[in-house]
Amino acid sequence: MKVELRINGVSRTAEVEPRNTLLDTLRENFLLNGAHAGCEHGVCGACTVLLDGEPARSCLMFAVQADGYEITTIEGLSPAPGELSVIQDAFCETHGLQCGYCTPGMILAAHALLQRTDEPTRGDIVEAISGNICRCTGYGQIIEAVQFAADRLRKANTPRTHHNTSHHGRGEHDAQAEGVLEAAETDEPVAEAR
């Protein structure tokens, strides 16, 4: 049967059997291998994708059920080929990953959280990632990564005050004077645990 899915902002079609899961379709038909097959029972979160911005288990959903949703995979978070999103970079900076198997699901869960709030509490972060099992890190550095990403995003989106606005004429814009990269340069280095 033919399915048309909107994945990472692009409409894509594939011939699938009605019993094919969204996870299998993403991996086998579209070669989007960032969603991992873990428990295949919806427990571990390794297969997490975003459906209309909310985390969902792609191993529990048939591909035909995903019609009409905006599907975001880990591949869809990067701003450009070869670049990392703020959250992906924060996971690298804080060593919020080890084997990496759970990392795409963790990052997508964190992304969904940071789309809802720019100042998540530790409890918010724990709740957001609670459906994702990590067997390596002990979660401490994952929580730190999400806090670090939230801080970077807040710094990048803080409006700059204009002391003298008389020089602004028509055609000027209110673009941020400081972007994400500049905000990242002002971050304190992360102290590694010994």
Phi and psi restraints in degrees (value plus and minus 20) as a CYANA .aco file:
   2 LYS   PHI    -109.4   -69.4
   2 LYS   PSI     111.6   151.6
   3 VAL   PHI    -142.0  -102.0
   3 VAL   PSI     125.4   165.4
   4 GLU   PHI    -139.5   -99.5
   4 GLU   PSI      99.6   139.6
   5 LEU   PHI    -141.8  -101.8
   5 LEU   PSI     122.4   162.4
   6 ARG   PHI    -117.2   -77.2
   6 ARG   PSI      86.7   126.7
   7 ILE   PHI    -139.9   -99.9
   7 ILE   PSI     102.4   142.4
   8 ASN   PHI      32.2    72.2
   8 ASN   PSI      19.9    59.9
   9 GLY   PHI      64.2   104.2
   9 GLY   PSI     -16.4    23.6
  10 VAL   PHI    -144.9  -104.9
  10 VAL   PSI     114.1   154.1
  11 SER   PHI     -99.1   -59.1
  11 SER   PSI     109.6   149.6
  12 ARG   PHI    -154.6  -114.6
  12 ARG   PSI     125.8   165.8
  13 THR   PHI    -139.9   -99.9
  13 THR   PSI     133.3   173.3
  14 ALA   PHI    -176.1  -136.1
  14 ALA   PSI     134.2   174.2
  15 GLU   PHI    -114.2   -74.2
  15 GLU   PSI      99.4   139.4
  16 VAL   PHI    -153.8  -113.8
  16 VAL   PSI     138.6   178.6
  17 GLU   PHI     -99.1   -59.1
  17 GLU   PSI     126.7   166.7
  18 PRO   PHI     -76.4   -36.4
  18 PRO   PSI     -45.1    -5.1
  19 ARG   PHI    -104.3   -64.3
  19 ARG   PSI     -25.1    14.9
  20 ASN   PHI     -89.7   -49.7
  20 ASN   PSI     112.7   152.7
  21 THR   PHI     -96.2   -56.2
  21 THR   PSI     142.0   182.0
  22 LEU   PHI     -81.6   -41.6
  22 LEU   PSI     -59.3   -19.3
  23 LEU   PHI     -77.7   -37.7
  23 LEU   PSI     -71.4   -31.4
  24 ASP   PHI     -82.3   -42.3
  24 ASP   PSI     -59.2   -19.2
  25 THR   PHI     -86.3   -46.3
  25 THR   PSI     -63.3   -23.3
  26 LEU   PHI     -80.6   -40.6
  26 LEU   PSI     -64.2   -24.2
  27 ARG   PHI     -96.0   -56.0
  27 ARG   PSI     -65.8   -25.8
  28 GLU   PHI    -106.9   -66.9
  28 GLU   PSI     -59.4   -19.4
  29 ASN   PHI    -108.8   -68.8
  29 ASN   PSI     -53.9   -13.9
  30 PHE   PHI    -133.1   -93.1
  30 PHE   PSI     -20.6    19.4
  31 LEU   PHI      35.7    75.7
  31 LEU   PSI      14.3    54.3
  32 LEU   PHI    -117.5   -77.5
  32 LEU   PSI      71.3   111.3
  33 ASN   PHI    -112.9   -72.9
  33 ASN   PSI     -11.4    28.6
  34 GLY   PHI     -90.2   -50.2
  34 GLY   PSI     -50.4   -10.4
  35 ALA   PHI     -99.4   -59.4
  35 ALA   PSI     103.2   143.2
  36 HIS   PHI    -122.3   -82.3
  36 HIS   PSI     127.8   167.8
  37 ALA   PHI    -106.6   -66.6
  37 ALA   PSI      94.5   134.5
  38 GLY   PHI    -130.0   -90.0
  38 GLY   PSI    -121.2   -81.2
  39 CYS   PHI     -98.4   -58.4
  39 CYS   PSI     -43.6    -3.6
  40 GLU   PHI      37.5    77.5
  40 GLU   PSI       5.7    45.7
  41 HIS   PHI    -147.0  -107.0
  41 HIS   PSI     -12.7    27.3
  42 GLY   PHI      59.1    99.1
  42 GLY   PSI      -3.2    36.8
  43 VAL   PHI    -117.0   -77.0
  43 VAL   PSI     -61.0   -21.0
  44 CYS   PHI    -106.2   -66.2
  44 CYS   PSI     -46.5    -6.5
  45 GLY   PHI      64.5   104.5
  45 GLY   PSI     -18.6    21.4
  46 ALA   PHI     -84.0   -44.0
  46 ALA   PSI     -44.1    -4.1
  47 CYS   PHI    -115.9   -75.9
  47 CYS   PSI      -7.6    32.4
  48 THR   PHI     -79.1   -39.1
  48 THR   PSI     113.9   153.9
  49 VAL   PHI    -152.0  -112.0
  49 VAL   PSI     151.7   191.7
  50 LEU   PHI    -124.1   -84.1
  50 LEU   PSI     110.2   150.2
  51 LEU   PHI    -132.4   -92.4
  51 LEU   PSI      95.1   135.1
  52 ASP   PHI      30.2    70.2
  52 ASP   PSI      19.0    59.0
  53 GLY   PHI      66.5   106.5
  53 GLY   PSI     -22.7    17.3
  54 GLU   PHI    -130.3   -90.3
  54 GLU   PSI     117.5   157.5
  55 PRO   PHI     -80.1   -40.1
  55 PRO   PSI     118.4   158.4
  56 ALA   PHI    -166.5  -126.5
  56 ALA   PSI     131.5   171.5
  57 ARG   PHI    -106.1   -66.1
  57 ARG   PSI      93.1   133.1
  58 SER   PHI     -95.3   -55.3
  58 SER   PSI     -34.2     5.8
  59 CYS   PHI     -99.7   -59.7
  59 CYS   PSI     -35.8     4.2
  60 LEU   PHI    -120.3   -80.3
  60 LEU   PSI     -19.1    20.9
  61 MET   PHI    -141.0  -101.0
  61 MET   PSI     115.1   155.1
  62 PHE   PHI     -94.5   -54.5
  62 PHE   PSI     128.9   168.9
  63 ALA   PHI     -78.2   -38.2
  63 ALA   PSI     -58.1   -18.1
  64 VAL   PHI     -85.4   -45.4
  64 VAL   PSI     -44.6    -4.6
  65 GLN   PHI     -94.8   -54.8
  65 GLN   PSI     -39.3     0.7
  66 ALA   PHI    -103.5   -63.5
  66 ALA   PSI     -24.5    15.5
  67 ASP   PHI     -79.2   -39.2
  67 ASP   PSI     110.2   150.2
  68 GLY   PHI      76.6   116.6
  68 GLY   PSI     -31.4     8.6
  69 TYR   PHI    -114.7   -74.7
  69 TYR   PSI     132.3   172.3
  70 GLU   PHI    -108.5   -68.5
  70 GLU   PSI      92.9   132.9
  71 ILE   PHI    -118.9   -78.9
  71 ILE   PSI     108.7   148.7
  72 THR   PHI    -139.8   -99.8
  72 THR   PSI     105.1   145.1
  73 THR   PHI    -125.3   -85.3
  73 THR   PSI     153.5   193.5
  74 ILE   PHI     -79.0   -39.0
  74 ILE   PSI     -52.3   -12.3
  75 GLU   PHI     -84.2   -44.2
  75 GLU   PSI     -45.5    -5.5
  76 GLY   PHI    -101.9   -61.9
  76 GLY   PSI     -26.1    13.9
  77 LEU   PHI    -104.5   -64.5
  77 LEU   PSI     -44.2    -4.2
  78 SER   PHI     -89.3   -49.3
  78 SER   PSI     115.9   155.9
  79 PRO   PHI     -87.6   -47.6
  79 PRO   PSI     -46.5    -6.5
  80 ALA   PHI    -180.3  -140.3
  80 ALA   PSI     140.0   180.0
  81 PRO   PHI     -74.7   -34.7
  81 PRO   PSI     110.9   150.9
  82 GLY   PHI      63.2   103.2
  82 GLY   PSI     -20.5    19.5
  83 GLU   PHI    -129.1   -89.1
  83 GLU   PSI     136.4   176.4
  84 LEU   PHI    -125.8   -85.8
  84 LEU   PSI     127.4   167.4
  85 SER   PHI     -93.1   -53.1
  85 SER   PSI     150.2   190.2
  86 VAL   PHI     -78.7   -38.7
  86 VAL   PSI     -62.4   -22.4
  87 ILE   PHI     -88.6   -48.6
  87 ILE   PSI     -62.8   -22.8
  88 GLN   PHI     -80.4   -40.4
  88 GLN   PSI     -63.5   -23.5
  89 ASP   PHI     -84.2   -44.2
  89 ASP   PSI     -58.9   -18.9
  90 ALA   PHI     -82.8   -42.8
  90 ALA   PSI     -58.6   -18.6
  91 PHE   PHI     -82.3   -42.3
  91 PHE   PSI     -58.3   -18.3
  92 CYS   PHI     -88.3   -48.3
  92 CYS   PSI     -66.2   -26.2
  93 GLU   PHI     -80.4   -40.4
  93 GLU   PSI     -58.1   -18.1
  94 THR   PHI    -118.7   -78.7
  94 THR   PSI     -15.7    24.3
  95 HIS   PHI      38.0    78.0
  95 HIS   PSI      24.6    64.6
  96 GLY   PHI    -102.0   -62.0
  96 GLY   PSI      -1.5    38.5
  97 LEU   PHI    -168.1  -128.1
  97 LEU   PSI     133.3   173.3
  98 GLN   PHI    -147.3  -107.3
  98 GLN   PSI    -102.0   -62.0
  99 CYS   PHI     -92.2   -52.2
  99 CYS   PSI     -47.2    -7.2
 100 GLY   PHI      69.0   109.0
 100 GLY   PSI     -23.4    16.6
 101 TYR   PHI     -87.0   -47.0
 101 TYR   PSI     -59.7   -19.7
 102 CYS   PHI    -106.5   -66.5
 102 CYS   PSI     -32.8     7.2
 103 THR   PHI     -76.9   -36.9
 103 THR   PSI     -67.1   -27.1
 104 PRO   PHI     -77.4   -37.4
 104 PRO   PSI     -63.4   -23.4
 105 GLY   PHI     -84.6   -44.6
 105 GLY   PSI     -60.9   -20.9
 106 MET   PHI     -82.1   -42.1
 106 MET   PSI     -65.1   -25.1
 107 ILE   PHI     -84.6   -44.6
 107 ILE   PSI     -61.3   -21.3
 108 LEU   PHI     -86.6   -46.6
 108 LEU   PSI     -58.5   -18.5
 109 ALA   PHI     -83.8   -43.8
 109 ALA   PSI     -61.7   -21.7
 110 ALA   PHI     -85.8   -45.8
 110 ALA   PSI     -60.3   -20.3
 111 HIS   PHI     -80.0   -40.0
 111 HIS   PSI     -65.0   -25.0
 112 ALA   PHI     -80.9   -40.9
 112 ALA   PSI     -62.1   -22.1
 113 LEU   PHI     -81.8   -41.8
 113 LEU   PSI     -66.5   -26.5
 114 LEU   PHI     -93.2   -53.2
 114 LEU   PSI     -32.6     7.4
 115 GLN   PHI     -97.8   -57.8
 115 GLN   PSI     -45.4    -5.4
 116 ARG   PHI    -110.4   -70.4
 116 ARG   PSI     -52.2   -12.2
 117 THR   PHI    -165.3  -125.3
 117 THR   PSI     122.2   162.2
 118 ASP   PHI    -119.0   -79.0
 118 ASP   PSI     -24.7    15.3
 119 GLU   PHI    -152.6  -112.6
 119 GLU   PSI      49.4    89.4
 120 PRO   PHI     -91.6   -51.6
 120 PRO   PSI     123.3   163.3
 121 THR   PHI    -101.8   -61.8
 121 THR   PSI     147.9   187.9
 122 ARG   PHI     -78.1   -38.1
 122 ARG   PSI     -60.8   -20.8
 123 GLY   PHI     -81.4   -41.4
 123 GLY   PSI     -59.6   -19.6
 124 ASP   PHI     -80.7   -40.7
 124 ASP   PSI     -64.0   -24.0
 125 ILE   PHI     -85.8   -45.8
 125 ILE   PSI     -66.3   -26.3
 126 VAL   PHI     -78.8   -38.8
 126 VAL   PSI     -64.0   -24.0
 127 GLU   PHI     -84.1   -44.1
 127 GLU   PSI     -61.6   -21.6
 128 ALA   PHI     -83.6   -43.6
 128 ALA   PSI     -57.7   -17.7
 129 ILE   PHI    -116.5   -76.5
 129 ILE   PSI     -18.0    22.0
 130 SER   PHI     -82.9   -42.9
 130 SER   PSI     -41.0    -1.0
 131 GLY   PHI    -107.5   -67.5
 131 GLY   PSI     -15.1    24.9
 132 ASN   PHI    -139.2   -99.2
 132 ASN   PSI     105.5   145.5
 133 ILE   PHI    -114.2   -74.2
 133 ILE   PSI     110.1   150.1
 134 CYS   PHI    -137.0   -97.0
 134 CYS   PSI     106.3   146.3
 135 ARG   PHI    -116.2   -76.2
 135 ARG   PSI     -21.3    18.7
 136 CYS   PHI    -133.1   -93.1
 136 CYS   PSI     -67.6   -27.6
 137 THR   PHI    -107.7   -67.7
 137 THR   PSI     -42.3    -2.3
 138 GLY   PHI      59.5    99.5
 138 GLY   PSI     -12.6    27.4
 139 TYR   PHI      52.9    92.9
 139 TYR   PSI     -41.1    -1.1
 140 GLY   PHI     -76.3   -36.3
 140 GLY   PSI     -67.6   -27.6
 141 GLN   PHI     -95.8   -55.8
 141 GLN   PSI     -43.8    -3.8
 142 ILE   PHI     -88.2   -48.2
 142 ILE   PSI     -65.2   -25.2
 143 ILE   PHI     -81.4   -41.4
 143 ILE   PSI     -62.8   -22.8
 144 GLU   PHI     -80.6   -40.6
 144 GLU   PSI     -58.9   -18.9
 145 ALA   PHI     -82.7   -42.7
 145 ALA   PSI     -62.6   -22.6
 146 VAL   PHI     -87.6   -47.6
 146 VAL   PSI     -60.8   -20.8
 147 GLN   PHI     -82.9   -42.9
 147 GLN   PSI     -61.6   -21.6
 148 PHE   PHI     -83.0   -43.0
 148 PHE   PSI     -63.9   -23.9
 149 ALA   PHI     -84.3   -44.3
 149 ALA   PSI     -62.2   -22.2
 150 ALA   PHI     -81.0   -41.0
 150 ALA   PSI     -62.2   -22.2
 151 ASP   PHI     -83.3   -43.3
 151 ASP   PSI     -64.6   -24.6
 152 ARG   PHI     -81.4   -41.4
 152 ARG   PSI     -64.3   -24.3
 153 LEU   PHI     -85.2   -45.2
 153 LEU   PSI     -58.6   -18.6
 154 ARG   PHI     -83.2   -43.2
 154 ARG   PSI     -64.4   -24.4
 155 LYS   PHI     -82.1   -42.1
 155 LYS   PSI     -59.9   -19.9
 156 ALA   PHI     -91.2   -51.2
 156 ALA   PSI     -45.8    -5.8
 157 ASN   PHI    -124.9   -84.9
 157 ASN   PSI     -13.5    26.5
 158 THR   PHI     -92.5   -52.5
 158 THR   PSI     103.0   143.0
 159 PRO   PHI     -83.7   -43.7
 159 PRO   PSI     120.5   160.5
 160 ARG   PHI    -111.4   -71.4
 160 ARG   PSI     116.2   156.2
 161 THR   PHI    -101.8   -61.8
 161 THR   PSI     120.4   160.4
 162 HIS   PHI    -124.6   -84.6
 162 HIS   PSI      96.1   136.1
 163 HIS   PHI     -93.1   -53.1
 163 HIS   PSI     -54.0   -14.0
 164 ASN   PHI    -152.6  -112.6
 164 ASN   PSI      82.9   122.9
 165 THR   PHI    -113.1   -73.1
 165 THR   PSI     -18.6    21.4
 166 SER   PHI     -88.0   -48.0
 166 SER   PSI     -41.6    -1.6
 167 HIS   PHI    -103.9   -63.9
 167 HIS   PSI     -25.9    14.1
 168 HIS   PHI    -101.2   -61.2
 168 HIS   PSI     100.1   140.1
 169 GLY   PHI    -128.6   -88.6
 169 GLY   PSI    -194.7  -154.7
 170 ARG   PHI     -85.1   -45.1
 170 ARG   PSI     129.6   169.6
 171 GLY   PHI      68.4   108.4
 171 GLY   PSI     -32.3     7.7
 172 GLU   PHI     -93.7   -53.7
 172 GLU   PSI     140.2   180.2
 173 HIS   PHI    -145.5  -105.5
 173 HIS   PSI     147.9   187.9
 174 ASP   PHI    -126.1   -86.1
 174 ASP   PSI      15.2    55.2
 175 ALA   PHI     -82.6   -42.6
 175 ALA   PSI     133.2   173.2
 176 GLN   PHI     -82.4   -42.4
 176 GLN   PSI     116.9   156.9
 177 ALA   PHI     -95.8   -55.8
 177 ALA   PSI     -41.1    -1.1
 178 GLU   PHI    -149.9  -109.9
 178 GLU   PSI     109.5   149.5
 179 GLY   PHI    -122.6   -82.6
 179 GLY   PSI    -193.2  -153.2
 180 VAL   PHI     -81.7   -41.7
 180 VAL   PSI     -63.8   -23.8
 181 LEU   PHI     -84.1   -44.1
 181 LEU   PSI     -61.0   -21.0
 182 GLU   PHI     -86.3   -46.3
 182 GLU   PSI     -59.1   -19.1
 183 ALA   PHI     -84.0   -44.0
 183 ALA   PSI     -58.3   -18.3
 184 ALA   PHI     -84.9   -44.9
 184 ALA   PSI     -53.8   -13.8
 185 GLU   PHI     -86.3   -46.3
 185 GLU   PSI     -44.4    -4.4
 186 THR   PHI    -109.4   -69.4
 186 THR   PSI     -24.0    16.0
 187 ASP   PHI     -86.1   -46.1
 187 ASP   PSI     128.4   168.4
 188 GLU   PHI     -96.0   -56.0
 188 GLU   PSI     123.0   163.0
 189 PRO   PHI     -84.4   -44.4
 189 PRO   PSI     128.9   168.9
 190 VAL   PHI    -102.8   -62.8
 190 VAL   PSI     105.0   145.0
 191 ALA   PHI     -99.0   -59.0
 191 ALA   PSI     108.1   148.1
 192 GLU   PHI    -103.6   -63.6
 192 GLU   PSI     121.8   161.8
 193 ALA   PHI     -91.3   -51.3
 193 ALA   PSI     123.0   163.0
